[in-house]
Amino acid sequence: MSTEGLSTTEYIQHHLTNLHSGEGFWSLHLDTIFVSLIIGLIVFGTMWLATRKATAGVPGPLQNFIEMVVGMVDTQVKDTFHGKSELIAPLALTIFVWIFAMNAMDVIPVDLLPLVASWFGLSHLKIGPSTDLNATFAMSISVFFLIYFYSFKVKGVVGFSKEILFSPFGKFPLLIPVNILFRIVEDIAKPISLALRLFGNMYAGEMVFILIALLPWYLQWMLGAPWAIFHLLIITLQAFVFMMLSIVYLSMAHESH
């Protein structure tokens, strides 16, 4: 669908509508799924190829960049995670790189890929997966399940049950319902805060780009370029925050005391 001849409201709604299949709760946002998968294949495929060509001598620019990212993530995991798991560092690297790549789709001109998609008969195409609340919640819920998995694995059923029943107010029978209530609120807040923080920042950034695209062409570059540069900082920060909070939550799950 071309955006020519649309009113301002229709233009904004067009860019905020996902290509989907089905209706209601069970609808699938096809663009979010396929763009995420394509980004993952490109990014991690490139990293895999770089490792195949890695050299102990003078590294190339790509190897230098990948080693810098891996080193940064590894340092954060060593400083923050206090348990023993071979999964946490690769998981943290996957979270940071994949979310950064999905966030970076925001800096592509908002009309470019939807226009290309319209040539193939696609009426809508949202190219930023992290601006879709379904995607951010899917990632945060995945981390939430890992938190419970490691809590049971490290502490056992008895140890984890004691943590729920007797924390934070100790082994006072009358305070057990309060402890449980606090734990429910805490556990619900973790995936919600992870999902909404990433979604809110990316959605706001997308809205700014859409509003800039409504301006005359000679103003778009004047405002779009500075915002794109600033947005690069935001997308990096949001990927880093999601990664760090995931590491912190998983570290807490590994602490048996």
N, C-alpha and C positions, 0 to 999 in steps of 0.2 A: 504493500500500500504506500503510495507516495504521500509525503506530508505537504505537498503544494496545495494551496487553497484552503487549508485548515485554519480555523480560528486559533487564538492563543490557547484557550482552554483545551480545545481538541488536540492541538499540537503537544501540549504537556501530557495529556492523558494517553496519547498514542505512544509516547516514549516511556511512559511508566507502566504500560501494559505488557505482560509476558505473553509469549507464544505458548499456548497451553492446549492440553487435550483433556476433555472431560469438564465437568462443572462441580462447583462446591468444594467440599473438603477433599474429595478424591481426585481433583484435577492435578495434572502433572505440568509443571513449568518446563517445557521441552528445551527452551533456550538456555535456562539455567543449568540443566543436566548436561547438555551437549557442549556448551561453552566451557563448563568446568572440566569436563573430560578432555576436551581438546587442549585446553591450557595445561592440564596436568601432563598429558602425553608429550607436549612440546617441551615444557620446562624440565620435567624429570628425564625425558629422553635425551635432551641436550646435556644434562648433568651426567647421565650414564655414559654418553659418548665421550665426554671430557675425561671421565675416569679411565676409559679404555685407552685414551691417548696421553694419559698423565705421564710426566717425566720427572725424574729426580734431579735433572739438570736445570737449565734456565726455563721456567714455566712460561707459557703463553698468557695473554690477557685473560682468556676464558678460565684457564686453570687457576690463575691468580685470584680471580673474582670468586670462583666456587670455593677455593680454599679459605678465603676471607670469610665467606658466609658460614661455612661449616665450622671454622674456628670460633666465630662469634657465638653461634648456637651452642657449641660444645662447652665454651666457657660459662655461659649462662646456666647450662644444666649442671655443671660441676659445682657452681657457686650456690645453686638454689635447691637442687634435688639431693636429699640426704638418704635415700634408700638405695637398693641394689636392683637394677633392672636394665637389661640390654635393649628394651623397647623405647625408653623415654627419650634418649638423644635422637634416634631416627624419627620418632614421632614429632618431637619439637621442630626438627629441621623440615619435615613435611608440612607441618602447620604453618610455619613462617613463610616458606617459599611459595606454597600453594596459595595462601591467603594474599600474600603480596602480589602475586601474578594476577589473581582475580581482581584485586583492588585496582591494579594498574590499568585494567581495561577502561576505567573511567576517563583516562586522559585521551583516548581515541575520540576524534570528533563525533558528536552524538548522532549526526545524520549519515555518517559514512557507511557503516555496516548494515543499518536498517535499509538504506537505499539499495545496497547490493542484494540483501535478502529479498527485497521487493521484486527484483528481476527474476527470482526463482519462485514467485508466487506466494511468498511468506508475508502475511499482513503485519506482523509485529516481530520485533527482535530486541530484547534487552541484553546488552553485551556484558554487563557487570553482574556476575553471579552474587557477589557479596552485597548488592543492593536488593536482593531478594530475601525476605525474612525467612522463607522456607530453608534456604541454603545455610544461613547463619545458625538457625536453630538446629539443623541436622548436624552441623559440626559441633555445636556446644553439647547436644545430647549425646553424641559419640564420646566426648570427653567425660560426661557425667557417668555413662555406663562403665568406662574404664576406672573411674574413681571407685565405684562400688565393687568392681571386679577385684581391684588390688586391695581394697579394704577387707574383703572377705579372705583373699588369698594370704595376706600378710598377718592379719590379726585373728583370723578364724571366726567362726560364727559366734562363739562365746565372747571373745575379745571385742568384736565389733558391736555385739549386743550391749555389753557393759558400757562401751563408749557412748552409745545412743541413750541408754537409760540413766547413766550417772554423770554425764557431762552437760553443762559446766558446773552444776551446783553440788556435786558429790553424791554419796550414797545415803540420801535422805528419801525414804519411801514417799513422803508426801510431795516431794519435788520432782518425782519421776515424770508425771504428766507435763510439767513445765519444761524439763529437759528434752522430752520428746518433741514438744511444740517448737522449742528453739532449734532443734535439729532439722525438723521439717522445713522451717522457714529458711535456715541456712542452706540446705540442700537444694531447695527450689530456686533460691536466689542465684546460685552458681551458674546454671545453664542459661537462666533468663538474662543475667547481667552480661555474660559472654556474648550471647546472641544479639541483644539489643544495642550494646555498645558498638559492635562492629557494624550492624545494620544501620543504626542512626547516623553515624559519621559518614558512611558511604552513600547513603540515601541523600543526605544533605548536600554532599559534594556533587552528586549526580544532578540534583535539582538546580544547583548554581550553574552547571554547564548547560543545562537545558535553557535556563533563563538567558544566559549569555548568547546562546544560539538564536534567540528571538530578536536580538539587536541587529541593526544594520551591519553589513559585512565589514565595514571599516572600523567599527567599534569592537567586533568580536575578537580580533587579534589583540587589540590593546588591552582588553580585560581578560581574555581567555588565556593568554600566555602567562601572565603573572599568577593567575589562579591555578593553572596546571602545575607550575613550579612549586607553589605552596602545597598543592594537593599531593605531590610526590612525598612530601614530609608526612602528611596525614596518613597516606596509605601504608607507608613504612612503619609509622608509629602504631597504627591499629593492628598490623600483622604481628609486631613485636609484643604488644600488650596481650593479645589473644594467646600467643605462645607462652609468655611468662606466667600468666594466670593459670594456664593449663599445667605448666610445670609445678607451680606452687600447690595447686589442688592435688595433683598426683603425689607430690612429696608428702603432703599431709596424710594421704591415704596409706603411705608406706610407714608412717611413724607409729610403731606398736604401742608406745607409752600413752 
